[in-house]
Amino acid sequence: MGGWVDFDMVKYFKLFQSLIIFFISYVMADQLDHSLTLEKKSVAILPGQNPENLKAISRKITSIVAAKAVELGRFNVIDRTQIESILAEQKRQLSGMIDENQIVEIGNLAAADQALIVKIITFGQRGVPPPKKETKKEEGEKGEKGEKGEKKEYDESLYEWIIKESVTAGLQKTLEGVELYPNNIQTIIKTEVGLLNIESGVLERNFHITASYTGGNTTASLSSALNIFGWQFSRKLREFYLIASEVIEKEGNKITILTGSDMGLDEGTIFEVNSLDEEKIYKGRVITMPGNPIALAKLTNVGKNTSSAEIIRQWKEVKTGHGVNEMIYDPTATEYEIKTRNGSNFTLNAKLWWSPFKKITTAVTGEIGTIKDMRGEDDPLLGLGIELKTKLLDIERFQLSTGISLPFNYFAKVDDDTNYVSQTFLNPSINLTTSIILHRKRDLFISLQYIPWNNDDKWEYSEIIEIENEDDPEEPANDLIYHPAVWDDGKIIPRLNTKGLYITIGIRFFDY
């Protein structure tokens, strides 16, 4: 009897345990944000209502679309072959003309969530003349200049004109249907790609892609145009299924998110971290206030279904449970700054940074301003160059970085003989920059910059002179020569004093 009771108790305990597990699973599932992209979507790749004569190019395009969708890793792709197999079992056939009702029906048969519909709007190939280089003979036909500079019109008799037109017409008739430029083919492909929800039958999104290429024969030109189409489509496809996940762990500036390689993520992908939605009661109604962006994080290690990320920019505290949303494009940053030395030599600088959150980032720089020379005169300057920067310290809203700037500067003034003189030289510098985050897209920064040397005195002006033309003695040629600047005896030569320590203050704007 006791054995029977023990067995019964074990049975009831296991039943109770199963109920508890089921209840916890139900609660957790209810708490899970259904907006998270944790599973791949099944998508059918189908041609749109394409004309019969575009059937071949339609197959090529849909094949590329299917391959790019597979490559992205976020879709279970049901391609044309699988669909045709399914339809064969139903004793149906996939034609080149499919309307939306048929697409919904086919999608349901293939157990697809969505359908990518690829419609060819325009496709064409034709030979085009290559860029024409003008010869001296052609220039003469357009018009030659006489002794007084008047333009001589090309004199063509009526007889010559009739002969030329007759020959041209005869050639056109003879070459009718013959490609005149078989090695310079222009290929144009215009497509429309739509994303259809199979369940609702509603077209959720669509976009157009135009790919064109000129060069090579028909096959080579088409291949290049299709490659361009594939590249453009890949960038657009990510927008259809951006990853939304959440922070499940946080340690220092490291976080773990609930998505990995199973959804096609790669190292280096940047996510925006958002605070949780907040429910409030407003005028007797429960409303949901969406969360706000609080940080940016970059994936450093991608696992199967979780990924590690480093917080690269943070203006509010990140906690577990916060949402993360994939960013399509890498951010850029633009800086505007004022640079001075000892309250003089003011310059206005602008910089454009590509991928500002990489370990070593690069910017194109430009500057305009004045600099004092040895005479105490302000000489205007223009500058264009590059800058390299690396981060040394990152503490929440504060950053410290160092870098090197390589500007190519142009200076100008008037010498003592009223000649407009100038000089150009490379003026490298090293810098140390502190940044404070003011806003999710805006920083205030202060920089110390040191230029280690002055330039040599190379003021000079240019003069255009006529020289003998060896090819055509009757037509003189021009040459550009340079002369050193003229400075009066006894006066200080206005050498530029660029060496020294500069201070810079500016604003940085992020675009993402």
C-alpha positions as CSV (number, residue, x, y, z in Angstrom):
1,M,0.0,0.0,0.0
2,G,2.8,2.4,0.9
3,G,4.5,1.7,-2.5
4,W,1.2,2.6,-4.3
5,V,1.1,5.9,-2.4
6,D,4.7,6.6,-3.2
7,F,4.1,6.0,-6.9
8,D,0.9,8.1,-6.8
9,M,2.7,10.9,-5.1
10,V,5.5,10.9,-7.7
11,K,2.9,10.9,-10.5
12,Y,1.1,13.9,-9.0
13,F,4.4,15.7,-8.3
14,K,5.5,15.4,-11.9
15,L,2.1,16.6,-13.1
16,F,2.3,19.6,-10.8
17,Q,5.9,20.3,-12.0
18,S,4.7,20.2,-15.6
19,L,1.9,22.6,-14.8
20,I,4.4,25.0,-13.2
21,I,6.7,24.9,-16.2
22,F,3.8,25.4,-18.5
23,F,2.6,28.4,-16.4
24,I,6.1,30.0,-16.3
25,S,6.5,29.5,-20.1
26,Y,3.2,31.1,-20.7
27,V,4.0,34.1,-18.6
28,M,7.4,34.5,-20.2
29,A,5.9,34.2,-23.6
30,D,3.3,36.8,-22.7
31,Q,6.1,39.1,-21.4
32,L,8.2,38.7,-24.5
33,D,8.0,41.6,-26.9
34,H,6.4,40.2,-30.0
35,S,8.1,43.0,-32.1
36,L,11.4,41.2,-31.6
37,T,12.8,39.6,-34.7
38,L,13.8,36.2,-33.4
39,E,12.7,33.9,-36.2
40,K,13.3,33.9,-40.0
41,K,10.3,34.6,-42.2
42,S,9.4,32.4,-45.0
43,V,9.3,34.4,-48.2
44,A,8.3,33.3,-51.7
45,I,10.2,34.9,-54.6
46,L,7.7,35.4,-57.5
47,P,7.7,37.3,-60.8
48,G,5.2,40.1,-61.3
49,Q,3.0,40.7,-64.3
50,N,5.8,40.7,-66.8
51,P,5.3,40.6,-70.6
52,E,6.1,37.3,-72.3
53,N,9.1,38.8,-74.1
54,L,10.7,39.6,-70.8
55,K,10.4,36.1,-69.4
56,A,14.1,35.3,-69.7
57,I,15.3,38.5,-68.0
58,S,12.6,38.0,-65.4
59,R,14.0,34.6,-64.5
60,K,17.5,36.1,-64.1
61,I,16.3,38.9,-61.9
62,T,14.2,36.6,-59.6
63,S,17.2,34.3,-59.3
64,I,19.4,37.2,-58.1
65,V,16.7,38.3,-55.7
66,A,16.4,34.8,-54.2
67,A,20.2,34.5,-53.9
68,K,20.5,37.9,-52.1
69,A,17.7,37.0,-49.8
70,V,19.5,33.7,-48.8
71,E,22.8,35.6,-48.5
72,L,21.2,38.1,-46.0
73,G,20.3,35.1,-43.7
74,R,17.0,36.5,-42.4
75,F,14.6,34.6,-44.7
76,N,13.6,31.1,-45.4
77,V,13.5,31.5,-49.2
78,I,11.0,29.6,-51.2
79,D,12.3,30.0,-54.8
80,R,10.7,29.4,-58.1
81,T,11.8,25.8,-58.4
82,Q,10.2,24.9,-55.0
83,I,7.0,26.8,-56.0
84,E,6.8,25.0,-59.3
85,S,7.2,21.7,-57.6
86,I,4.4,22.5,-55.2
87,L,2.2,23.7,-58.0
88,A,2.9,20.5,-60.0
89,E,1.5,18.5,-57.1
90,Q,-1.6,20.6,-57.4
91,K,-1.6,20.1,-61.1
92,R,-1.1,23.8,-61.7
93,Q,1.5,25.8,-63.6
94,L,3.4,29.0,-62.9
95,S,3.1,31.4,-65.8
96,G,4.9,34.7,-66.4
97,M,1.7,36.6,-65.7
98,I,0.7,36.5,-62.0
99,D,-1.8,38.8,-60.4
100,E,-2.0,39.5,-56.6
101,N,-4.8,37.0,-56.0
102,Q,-2.7,34.2,-57.5
103,I,0.3,35.3,-55.4
104,V,-1.7,35.0,-52.2
105,E,-2.9,31.6,-53.2
106,I,0.6,30.4,-54.2
107,G,2.0,31.9,-51.0
108,N,-0.5,30.0,-48.9
109,L,0.3,26.7,-50.7
110,A,4.0,27.3,-50.1
111,A,3.4,28.2,-46.4
112,A,5.0,31.6,-47.0
113,D,4.7,34.6,-44.6
114,Q,5.5,37.1,-47.3
115,A,6.1,37.2,-51.1
116,L,8.7,39.3,-52.9
117,I,7.2,40.3,-56.2
118,V,9.7,41.3,-58.9
119,K,8.2,43.2,-61.8
120,I,10.3,44.3,-64.9
121,I,9.3,47.8,-65.9
122,T,11.8,48.4,-68.6
123,F,14.6,46.3,-70.2
124,G,16.6,47.2,-73.2
125,Q,20.0,46.8,-74.9
126,R,21.4,48.9,-77.7
127,G,24.7,49.9,-79.1
128,V,25.7,53.5,-78.5
129,P,28.6,55.4,-80.0
130,P,31.6,55.7,-77.8
131,P,32.7,59.2,-76.7
132,K,34.1,61.0,-79.7
133,K,37.4,62.7,-79.7
134,E,37.6,65.8,-81.8
135,T,40.4,65.9,-84.4
136,K,42.1,68.9,-85.8
137,K,40.4,68.2,-89.1
138,E,37.0,68.3,-87.5
139,E,37.9,71.5,-85.7
140,G,38.8,73.0,-89.1
141,E,35.4,71.9,-90.5
142,K,33.7,73.6,-87.6
143,G,35.5,76.8,-88.3
144,E,38.9,78.2,-88.6
145,K,40.1,81.6,-87.6
146,G,41.6,84.0,-90.1
147,E,44.3,86.6,-89.7
148,K,41.8,89.0,-88.1
149,G,40.2,86.4,-85.9
150,E,37.0,86.1,-87.9
151,K,35.4,82.6,-88.1
152,K,35.5,80.9,-91.6
153,E,32.4,78.9,-92.3
154,Y,32.8,75.5,-93.8
155,D,31.7,75.8,-97.4
156,E,29.8,72.7,-98.7
157,S,28.4,72.7,-102.2
158,L,24.9,71.5,-102.9
159,Y,26.3,68.7,-105.0
160,E,28.5,67.5,-102.1
161,W,25.6,67.6,-99.8
162,I,23.4,65.5,-102.1
163,I,26.1,62.9,-102.5
164,K,26.8,62.7,-98.8
165,E,23.1,62.3,-97.9
166,S,22.6,59.7,-100.6
167,V,25.5,57.6,-99.4
168,T,24.3,57.9,-95.7
169,A,20.8,56.8,-96.6
170,G,22.1,53.9,-98.6
171,L,24.3,52.7,-95.7
172,Q,21.4,53.0,-93.2
173,K,19.2,50.9,-95.5
174,T,22.0,48.3,-96.0
175,L,22.8,48.1,-92.3
176,E,19.1,48.0,-91.2
177,G,18.9,45.4,-88.4
178,V,22.7,45.4,-87.9
179,E,24.2,46.6,-84.6
180,L,26.6,49.4,-85.5
181,Y,28.3,49.4,-82.0
182,P,28.4,45.8,-80.9
183,N,31.2,46.4,-78.4
184,N,29.6,49.3,-76.6
185,I,26.2,48.0,-75.6
186,Q,24.1,50.0,-73.2
187,T,21.9,47.9,-70.9
188,I,19.1,49.4,-68.9
189,I,17.0,47.4,-66.3
190,K,14.2,49.1,-64.4
191,T,12.4,47.0,-61.8
192,E,9.8,47.3,-59.1
193,V,10.1,45.1,-56.0
194,G,7.1,44.7,-53.6
195,L,6.7,42.9,-50.3
196,L,3.3,41.3,-50.0
197,N,1.8,40.0,-46.7
198,I,0.4,36.6,-47.6
199,E,-2.1,36.5,-44.7
200,S,-3.6,39.9,-45.3
201,G,-2.9,40.2,-49.1
202,V,-1.7,43.8,-48.5
203,L,1.4,45.2,-50.2
204,E,3.4,46.4,-47.3
205,R,6.3,48.0,-49.1
206,N,7.7,48.5,-52.5
207,F,10.7,50.2,-54.2
208,H,12.2,50.8,-57.6
209,I,15.7,49.8,-58.7
210,T,17.3,51.1,-61.9
211,A,20.5,49.5,-63.0
212,S,22.4,50.5,-66.2
213,Y,25.8,49.8,-67.7
214,T,27.4,50.8,-70.9
215,G,30.4,48.9,-72.4
216,G,31.4,45.6,-73.8
217,N,29.2,43.2,-75.9
218,T,25.6,42.2,-75.2
219,T,26.5,39.5,-72.7
220,A,29.2,41.5,-70.8
221,S,27.0,44.6,-70.6
222,L,24.0,42.6,-69.2
223,S,26.2,40.8,-66.7
224,S,27.6,44.1,-65.3
225,A,24.1,45.6,-65.2
226,L,22.8,42.5,-63.2
227,N,25.7,42.9,-60.8
228,I,24.7,46.5,-60.2
229,F,21.1,45.4,-59.6
230,G,22.2,42.8,-57.1
231,W,24.3,45.3,-55.1
232,Q,21.4,47.8,-55.0
233,F,18.9,45.2,-54.1
234,S,21.0,43.9,-51.2
235,R,21.1,47.3,-49.6
236,K,17.3,47.7,-50.0
237,L,16.4,44.2,-48.7
238,R,17.8,44.8,-45.2
239,E,15.2,47.6,-44.8
240,F,12.4,45.0,-45.3
241,Y,13.5,43.0,-42.2
242,L,15.6,45.0,-39.7
243,I,16.6,43.2,-36.6
244,A,14.9,44.3,-33.3
245,S,16.1,42.6,-30.2
246,E,16.8,43.4,-26.5
247,V,19.6,43.6,-24.0
248,I,19.7,40.4,-21.9
249,E,23.0,41.1,-20.1
250,K,25.1,44.1,-19.2
251,E,28.6,44.3,-17.7
252,G,30.5,47.6,-17.9
253,N,30.3,48.9,-21.4
254,K,29.6,45.4,-22.8
255,I,26.1,44.1,-23.5
256,T,24.6,40.8,-24.8
257,I,21.6,40.9,-27.2
258,L,19.1,38.2,-28.0
259,T,20.0,37.7,-31.6
260,G,22.9,36.1,-33.5
261,S,24.1,34.5,-36.7
262,D,20.8,32.6,-36.9
263,M,19.4,36.0,-38.1
264,G,22.3,36.8,-40.4
265,L,24.1,39.3,-38.1
266,D,27.7,40.2,-38.7
267,E,30.4,41.7,-36.5
268,G,30.6,45.4,-36.8
269,T,26.8,45.9,-37.1
270,I,25.6,49.0,-35.1
271,F,22.5,48.9,-33.0
272,E,20.6,51.8,-31.4
273,V,19.6,51.0,-27.8
274,N,16.2,52.3,-26.6
275,S,14.6,52.6,-23.2
276,L,11.5,50.6,-22.4
277,D,8.0,51.7,-23.5
278,E,6.1,53.3,-20.6
279,E,2.4,53.0,-19.9
280,K,0.6,56.1,-18.6
281,I,-3.0,57.0,-17.8
282,Y,-4.1,60.1,-19.8
283,K,-7.6,61.4,-19.4
284,G,-8.8,58.0,-18.2
285,R,-7.1,56.1,-21.0
286,V,-4.0,53.9,-20.8
287,I,-1.5,55.0,-23.4
288,T,1.9,53.7,-24.3
289,M,4.8,56.1,-24.5
290,P,7.5,54.8,-26.8
291,G,11.0,54.4,-25.4
292,N,13.8,56.9,-26.3
293,P,17.2,56.3,-27.8
294,I,19.9,56.1,-25.1
295,A,23.0,54.6,-26.7
296,L,24.7,53.1,-29.7
297,A,26.3,49.6,-29.6
298,K,28.5,47.7,-32.1
299,L,28.6,43.9,-32.4
300,T,32.0,42.5,-31.4
301,N,31.2,38.8,-31.2
302,V,28.3,37.0,-33.0
303,G,27.1,33.7,-31.6
304,K,24.4,31.4,-32.9
305,N,21.5,33.1,-31.1
306,T,23.1,35.7,-28.9
307,S,25.7,38.4,-29.7
308,S,28.1,40.5,-27.6
309,A,28.3,44.2,-28.3
310,E,30.3,47.2,-27.1
311,I,28.6,50.5,-26.2
312,I,30.3,53.0,-28.4
313,R,28.2,56.1,-27.5
314,Q,26.0,56.5,-24.5
315,W,24.0,59.5,-23.1
316,K,21.8,57.6,-20.7
317,E,22.1,54.4,-18.6
318,V,21.7,51.1,-20.4
319,K,19.9,48.3,-18.5
320,T,18.8,44.8,-19.2
321,G,15.5,44.6,-21.0
322,H,16.2,47.7,-23.1
323,G,15.4,47.2,-26.8
324,V,18.0,47.4,-29.6
325,N,17.3,48.2,-33.2
326,E,19.6,47.6,-36.1
327,M,20.9,50.6,-38.0
328,I,21.0,50.3,-41.8
329,Y,23.8,52.6,-42.6
330,D,27.0,53.5,-40.7
331,P,26.8,56.9,-39.0
332,T,28.8,59.8,-40.2
333,A,29.9,62.9,-38.3
334,T,30.4,66.5,-39.3
335,E,32.5,69.0,-37.2
336,Y,32.6,72.8,-37.2
337,E,35.3,74.5,-35.2
338,I,37.2,77.7,-34.5
339,K,41.0,77.4,-34.2
340,T,43.3,80.1,-32.8
341,R,46.8,80.6,-31.4
342,N,47.5,83.3,-28.8
343,G,44.2,85.0,-29.7
344,S,45.3,85.4,-33.3
345,N,45.6,83.3,-36.5
346,F,41.9,82.5,-36.5
347,T,40.7,79.8,-38.8
348,L,37.3,78.2,-39.4
349,N,37.5,74.4,-39.9
350,A,35.0,71.8,-41.2
351,K,35.5,68.0,-41.1
352,L,33.5,65.1,-42.4
353,W,34.1,61.8,-40.6
354,W,33.3,58.4,-42.2
355,S,32.5,55.6,-39.8
356,P,33.4,57.7,-36.7
357,F,33.0,54.7,-34.3
358,K,35.8,52.6,-35.8
359,K,39.0,52.2,-33.8
360,I,40.9,54.4,-36.3
361,T,38.6,56.9,-38.2
362,T,39.4,59.2,-41.2
363,A,38.0,62.6,-42.0
364,V,38.3,65.0,-44.9
365,T,39.1,68.5,-43.6
366,G,38.8,72.0,-44.9
367,E,39.8,75.4,-43.4
368,I,39.7,79.1,-44.2
369,G,41.1,81.9,-42.2
370,T,44.2,84.1,-41.7
371,I,47.7,83.7,-40.2
372,K,50.1,86.4,-39.2
373,D,53.5,86.6,-40.9
374,M,56.8,88.0,-39.6
375,R,55.7,91.5,-40.5
376,G,52.6,91.1,-38.3
377,E,50.3,91.1,-41.4
378,D,47.3,88.8,-41.7
379,D,47.6,86.6,-44.7
380,P,44.6,84.6,-45.9
381,L,44.8,80.9,-46.1
382,L,42.8,78.0,-47.6
383,G,43.4,74.4,-46.6
384,L,42.3,70.9,-47.6
385,G,43.5,67.6,-46.2
386,I,42.8,64.5,-44.1
387,E,42.8,63.7,-40.4
388,L,43.3,60.4,-38.6
389,K,41.9,59.8,-35.1
390,T,41.9,57.0,-32.5
391,K,40.0,56.9,-29.2
392,L,42.0,56.7,-25.9
393,L,39.3,56.8,-23.3
394,D,35.5,56.5,-23.3
395,I,33.6,57.1,-20.0
396,E,29.8,57.3,-20.7
397,R,29.4,61.0,-21.7
398,F,33.1,61.8,-21.9
399,Q,35.7,60.8,-24.5
400,L,39.4,61.4,-25.0
401,S,41.0,60.9,-28.4
402,T,44.3,61.7,-30.2
403,G,45.1,62.1,-33.9
404,I,47.2,63.5,-36.7
405,S,46.1,66.1,-39.2
406,L,47.7,66.4,-42.7
407,P,46.4,69.6,-44.3
408,F,47.6,71.0,-47.6
409,N,47.5,74.8,-47.1
410,Y,47.4,77.7,-49.6
411,F,48.5,81.2,-48.5
412,A,48.3,84.5,-50.4
413,K,49.4,88.1,-50.1
414,V,50.8,91.0,-52.1
415,D,54.6,91.6,-52.3
416,D,56.3,94.9,-52.3
417,D,56.1,95.1,-56.1
418,T,52.3,94.7,-56.0
419,N,52.5,91.2,-57.3
420,Y,49.9,88.7,-56.0
421,V,52.1,86.0,-54.5
422,S,51.3,82.7,-52.9
423,Q,52.7,79.5,-51.5
424,T,51.5,76.0,-50.6
425,F,52.9,73.5,-48.3
426,L,51.9,70.5,-46.1
427,N,51.4,71.6,-42.5
428,P,51.1,68.4,-40.3
429,S,50.0,68.6,-36.7
430,I,49.2,66.3,-33.7
431,N,46.3,66.8,-31.5
432,L,44.5,65.8,-28.3
433,T,40.7,66.1,-28.1
434,T,38.2,65.9,-25.3
435,S,34.5,65.4,-26.2
436,I,31.4,65.8,-24.1
437,I,28.1,64.3,-25.2
438,L,25.4,67.0,-25.2
439,H,22.7,65.1,-27.2
440,R,22.3,61.8,-28.9
441,K,23.5,63.5,-32.1
442,R,25.6,66.4,-30.8
443,D,29.0,66.8,-29.0
444,L,31.0,69.7,-27.7
445,F,34.7,69.3,-28.0
446,I,37.9,71.1,-27.2
447,S,41.2,70.2,-28.8
448,L,44.9,71.1,-28.3
449,Q,46.9,71.0,-31.6
450,Y,50.6,71.4,-32.0
451,I,52.3,72.2,-35.3
452,P,56.0,71.3,-35.0
453,W,57.6,73.6,-37.6
454,N,57.4,76.7,-39.7
455,N,57.5,76.7,-43.5
456,D,60.3,78.1,-45.7
457,D,60.0,81.4,-47.4
458,K,58.6,80.3,-50.8
459,W,56.4,83.2,-51.8
460,E,56.2,83.4,-55.6
461,Y,53.9,84.6,-58.5
462,S,53.2,83.1,-61.9
463,E,53.3,84.6,-65.4
464,I,52.0,83.3,-68.7
465,I,54.5,83.7,-71.6
466,E,54.3,82.8,-75.3
467,I,56.7,80.2,-76.5
468,E,57.4,78.7,-79.9
469,N,55.1,75.8,-80.9
470,E,57.2,73.1,-82.5
471,D,54.2,71.3,-83.9
472,D,52.7,74.5,-85.5
473,P,55.1,77.4,-85.7
474,E,52.3,79.7,-86.9
475,E,50.3,79.1,-83.8
476,P,52.2,80.2,-80.7
477,A,51.9,78.2,-77.4
478,N,51.7,79.3,-73.9
479,D,53.8,78.4,-70.9
480,L,53.5,79.1,-67.2
481,I,56.6,80.3,-65.3
482,Y,57.1,81.2,-61.6
483,H,59.0,84.1,-60.2
484,P,60.1,84.7,-56.6
485,A,58.3,87.4,-54.7
486,V,59.9,90.9,-54.6
487,W,60.6,92.3,-51.1
488,D,62.2,95.7,-50.5
489,D,65.7,95.8,-49.1
490,G,65.8,96.5,-45.4
491,K,62.3,95.2,-44.8
492,I,61.5,92.0,-42.9
493,I,60.7,89.1,-45.2
494,P,57.1,88.0,-44.3
495,R,57.8,84.4,-43.4
496,L,54.8,82.6,-42.0
497,N,54.9,81.7,-38.4
498,T,52.8,78.5,-38.2
499,K,54.8,76.7,-35.5
500,G,53.2,76.5,-32.0
501,L,50.3,75.3,-29.9
502,Y,46.7,76.0,-31.0
503,I,43.4,75.6,-29.2
504,T,40.2,74.5,-31.0
505,I,36.6,74.5,-29.8
506,G,33.8,73.2,-31.9
507,I,30.5,71.2,-32.3
508,R,30.2,67.7,-33.7
509,F,27.0,66.5,-35.4
510,F,26.2,62.9,-36.0
511,D,24.1,61.7,-38.9
512,Y,22.3,58.3,-38.5
